[in-house]
Amino acid sequence: MNKTEKVEITIVVILIVFFCGTLIYSKVVQKNVDDNKIDTTVFALNDVNRFFSIDSSISKYVSYVSNKDVDNIIKVLDKNYKENNNISSSNVFDFVGNYNIGYISSTREIYQVSSNNNIYKYYAKVRLLEETFDSSTFIDNAYFEVTINENELTFAIAPISEIVYMNKIKEATNG
């Protein structure tokens, strides 16, 4: 191989490496831009695994409230909800309801309302049931805003009214 061929091969290799580097860089930058967008599309959740993860989070919350477990209620309540309502351990039951021991939850519907940087917000409609040895009795519907943070593998819950729930999901059902 003469000197000219070596220079040509070196230039071709440098161009290929530069092209591949530019392509990889543009994909990474585009992914970062996509991750920072807030998706506000509202849709009914149809991911079975996610549905049961949220259902499990709500069940824990209902169990904490039923068992009057103030420390765990405070831990799972949404930070903004606690701050906006000045919730403390002494007044927590003024804001989270007062479920009897034996209450269980049965999630009926969940809507995803936003996502941003692996943080997802959902609105859930739940049936509260009082479970006895041989039967379950419907008590009431309850509504929750559930935030799942996949970066930290945590969840947070805020109880909401039926009116807030209906307003939040209105666009999903009206298209």
Steps between C-alpha positions, in 0.01 A plus 500: 500500500638834407479822696204637298287189564575518874391865509181421306412209734571718803272775365221248427528350852494849657192593293321177599581551870391866476174404325420227757584735788276771357216252451527368857523853642187612310304199630606570861412870472160416344426250779585762766273752330219239486551411869460863605166545324193481720244273342156620605298256292228346714416137433352200675774278631512165326841378621406213734829506693477874560133469595578246771800700624275803551227282651754360745614852596141606566436183702801580720371852551149378593655248738710773665193719545286209627767406753558864603870465405581872504872464423444300181209720392727805525771315303274414205302823481595723211747771607302783335177373657661504844647848450185654350286370786756541781461134589676369807468185705253675730253598225559237231160332545323830425632463144528129422167373623426263778465142380401224738717197557404242242467743210654381177526669163409377155632722221245551223670730251828683459591780263852614426498877480864600462856381486833674522848356559366160613256660743142399421176640637179298512142553616324198645143415593484247782215314669537480876367177643460385856613143516358259753566133551260386228415805289595845376270801521533801272557816707584780257711605204828677566721692258877540502782670320793259490850605399751232407866604492688232308833674562471450877259203491251682722135593496297780654125529548260789546129446560287708264129570463277342239464841333877539461522145368223554246652827380844343460379209288235690304724546197582128494140398462406789272800446278 
